[in-house]
Amino acid sequence: MNLFKKAYDWASTYDFKDIDIEYASKLALKMLDDCCQMNSHDREVFFNIYDALCDRADINLDDDVNHLIKSARDRKTIYSKPQLASIVHACKEEIIPNMLKVHMKAFKKLVRTNLDML
């Protein structure tokens, strides 16, 4: 099984805490703005997690930020649509000051540990 499918399948059933879901969205926004320091392979892994969260009926991602993320990309790419890049950037600039690194690092570690990426 490839890692992208493994990530999607894992996220489809994992019992995430609310803070994990929040930081999955924040990380997706950072990746779309291309300000994340991850390589493209890891970004694709994390977008597969985000996509799985979007597909789950038990997780509500019905807010402005997640609507923007879903509109700004299609699932075939890890990059923002050029026509929405400035909006993604502005949204990210507004969100970033409220992000706590400890939560972002914990979310990334959760994913990497469960997918044997450490």
Buried (B, 14 or more C-beta within 10 A) or exposed (E): EEBBEBBBEBBBEBEBEEEBBBBBBBBBBBBBBBEBEBEEEBBBBBBBBBBBBBEBEEBEBEEEBBEBBBEBBEEEEBBBBEEBBEBBBEBBEEBEEEBEEEBBEBBBEBBBEBBEBE
